[in-house]
Amino acid sequence: MTVTSATKVAIVTGASRGIGAAIAERLARDGFSVVINFAGDAASAEALVRRIEQAGGRAVTARADVADPAAVARLFEAAEAAFGGVDVVVVNAGIMTLAPIAESSDALFDRQVAINLRGAFNTLREAARRLRPGGRIVTLSSSVTTLLQPTYGVYAATKAAVEALTSVLTKEMRGRGITVNAVAPGPTATALFLDGKPAELVDRLAKAAPLERLGQPEDIAAAVSFLAGPDGAWINGQVVRANGGLA
Ligand SMILES: NC(=O)c1ccc[n+]([C@@H]2O[C@H](COP(=O)([O-])OP(=O)(O)OC[C@H]3O[C@@H](n4cnc5c(N)ncnc54)[C@H](OP(=O)(O)O)[C@@H]3O)[C@@H](O)[C@H]2O)c1
């Protein structure tokens, strides 16, 4: 791939593994210079940079806990220092802890709100302040905002809030040529979904969609790639439910 000064720059939060890593790899293949954010697992983030570079792309890692507003500001500063500006931001970092509302602890609530909601807010605020004209913002919601199953209360609430932020920001970007959309995956084969679930439950959830399989991180990355690329230019303010038809 030829890297020129016109190469666009994408930040993907929570990109050391799972959906974020697939998005980073896909956007690098699409020609973006990519900033791979993570909070904990530096080794996986660095391995991803090496994979991208071996494929001819350009990427750097940037550690930042998205729950910390100062760290998120530094993440954008690092992107600007490495690549000269930011064109695309994918608000992907997230966690999921399931429990009935009656059994949800204060810590369960606070942690999911801090990372999923506060983290999305911190990232969207910096994106709104700094994105170059013509930029793209994609948030990660979840199909649970409409499925609303038992035990998903706090998680679904954080993702419904992310959709609200996404819709409001769409309107606030008027005049700057910046689109803002959400992608809402269904069950996708990552640690977040698979960890702690017995095989029978995974099988049942995989069969729930008419397409009768789990989403793969690459399926979600393809939807983000569309929204971040030239073919997605007219899609704005939408929630794309990338879930194999699960309803
Ligand atoms: N998998 C699904 O079925 C599914 C369905 C719907 C929506 N989603 C959403 O898709 C997004 C990605 O999920 P996933 O399934 O790929 O999860 P995952 O495999 O658990 O990966 C989560 C990523 O977020 C990073 N992260 C966690 N806390 C962070 C923090 N405070 N600051 C920065 N990065 C942080 C993790 O990196 P480190 O641990 O290295 O920091 C990791 O790279 C999430 O927003 C999730 O809610 C997933």
The ligand as an SDF file (V2000), in Angstrom:
LIG
                    3D

 48 52  0  0  0  0  0  0  0  0999 V2000
  -19.0860   -9.5330   21.3350 N   0  0  0  0  0  0  0  0  0  0  0  0
  -20.3670   -9.2700   21.2660 C   0  0  0  0  0  0  0  0  0  0  0  0
  -21.2040  -10.1820   21.2260 O   0  0  0  0  0  0  0  0  0  0  0  0
  -20.8430   -7.8360   21.2170 C   0  0  0  0  0  0  0  0  0  0  0  0
  -22.1850   -7.6280   20.8870 C   0  0  0  0  0  0  0  0  0  0  0  0
  -22.6660   -6.3270   20.8340 C   0  0  0  0  0  0  0  0  0  0  0  0
  -21.8310   -5.2650   21.0980 C   0  0  0  0  0  0  0  0  0  0  0  0
  -20.5210   -5.4960   21.4170 N   0  0  0  0  0  0  0  0  0  0  0  0
  -19.6870   -4.3170   21.7010 C   0  0  0  0  0  0  0  0  0  0  0  0
  -18.5590   -4.3260   20.8420 O   0  0  0  0  0  0  0  0  0  0  0  0
  -17.4640   -3.6980   21.4970 C   0  0  0  0  0  0  0  0  0  0  0  0
  -16.2400   -4.6190   21.4480 C   0  0  0  0  0  0  0  0  0  0  0  0
  -16.5550   -5.8020   22.1590 O   0  0  0  0  0  0  0  0  0  0  0  0
  -15.7250   -7.1710   22.0280 P   0  0  0  0  0  0  0  0  0  0  0  0
  -16.7190   -8.2400   21.9820 O   0  0  0  0  0  0  0  0  0  0  0  0
  -14.7000   -7.0390   20.9800 O   0  0  0  0  0  0  0  0  0  0  0  0
  -15.0410   -7.1780   23.4820 O   0  0  0  0  0  0  0  0  0  0  0  0
  -13.6300   -7.8040   23.9710 P   0  0  0  0  0  0  0  0  0  0  0  0
  -13.2220   -8.9250   23.0930 O   0  0  0  0  0  0  0  0  0  0  0  0
  -13.7730   -8.0100   25.4210 O   0  0  0  0  0  0  0  0  0  0  0  0
  -12.6170   -6.5950   23.7000 O   0  0  0  0  0  0  0  0  0  0  0  0
  -12.7900   -5.3800   24.4000 C   0  0  0  0  0  0  0  0  0  0  0  0
  -11.6480   -4.4440   24.0560 C   0  0  0  0  0  0  0  0  0  0  0  0
  -11.8250   -3.2320   24.8110 O   0  0  0  0  0  0  0  0  0  0  0  0
  -10.6230   -2.9380   25.5000 C   0  0  0  0  0  0  0  0  0  0  0  0
  -10.9480   -2.2210   26.7300 N   0  0  0  0  0  0  0  0  0  0  0  0
  -11.6120   -2.6910   27.8190 C   0  0  0  0  0  0  0  0  0  0  0  0
  -11.7120   -1.7270   28.7510 N   0  0  0  0  0  0  0  0  0  0  0  0
  -11.0980   -0.6320   28.2420 C   0  0  0  0  0  0  0  0  0  0  0  0
  -10.8820    0.6740   28.7170 C   0  0  0  0  0  0  0  0  0  0  0  0
  -11.3140    1.0550   29.9250 N   0  0  0  0  0  0  0  0  0  0  0  0
  -10.2050    1.5560   27.9270 N   0  0  0  0  0  0  0  0  0  0  0  0
   -9.7480    1.1830   26.7100 C   0  0  0  0  0  0  0  0  0  0  0  0
   -9.9450   -0.0500   26.1990 N   0  0  0  0  0  0  0  0  0  0  0  0
  -10.5970   -0.9460   26.9550 C   0  0  0  0  0  0  0  0  0  0  0  0
   -9.9490   -4.2900   25.7070 C   0  0  0  0  0  0  0  0  0  0  0  0
   -8.5390   -4.1560   25.7570 O   0  0  0  0  0  0  0  0  0  0  0  0
   -7.6130   -4.2980   27.0440 P   0  0  0  0  0  0  0  0  0  0  0  0
   -8.2390   -5.3460   27.9100 O   0  0  0  0  0  0  0  0  0  0  0  0
   -6.2960   -4.6450   26.4740 O   0  0  0  0  0  0  0  0  0  0  0  0
   -7.6340   -2.9300   27.6080 O   0  0  0  0  0  0  0  0  0  0  0  0
  -10.2970   -4.9990   24.4040 C   0  0  0  0  0  0  0  0  0  0  0  0
   -9.3960   -4.6400   23.3780 O   0  0  0  0  0  0  0  0  0  0  0  0
  -17.9350   -3.3820   22.9220 C   0  0  0  0  0  0  0  0  0  0  0  0
  -18.3440   -2.0290   22.9860 O   0  0  0  0  0  0  0  0  0  0  0  0
  -19.1160   -4.3000   23.1020 C   0  0  0  0  0  0  0  0  0  0  0  0
  -20.0340   -3.8030   24.0430 O   0  0  0  0  0  0  0  0  0  0  0  0
  -20.0080   -6.7690   21.4720 C   0  0  0  0  0  0  0  0  0  0  0  0
  1  2  1  0
  2  3  2  0
  2  4  1  0
  4  5  1  0
  4 48  2  0
  5  6  2  0
  6  7  1  0
  7  8  2  0
  8  9  1  0
  8 48  1  0
  9 10  1  0
  9 46  1  0
 10 11  1  0
 11 12  1  0
 11 44  1  0
 12 13  1  0
 13 14  1  0
 14 15  2  0
 14 16  1  0
 14 17  1  0
 17 18  1  0
 18 19  2  0
 18 20  1  0
 18 21  1  0
 21 22  1  0
 22 23  1  0
 23 24  1  0
 23 42  1  0
 24 25  1  0
 25 26  1  0
 25 36  1  0
 26 27  1  0
 26 35  1  0
 27 28  2  0
 28 29  1  0
 29 30  1  0
 29 35  2  0
 30 31  1  0
 30 32  2  0
 32 33  1  0
 33 34  2  0
 34 35  1  0
 36 37  1  0
 36 42  1  0
 37 38  1  0
 38 39  2  0
 38 40  1  0
 38 41  1  0
 42 43  1  0
 44 45  1  0
 44 46  1  0
 46 47  1  0
M  CHG  2   8   1  16  -1
M  END
$$$$
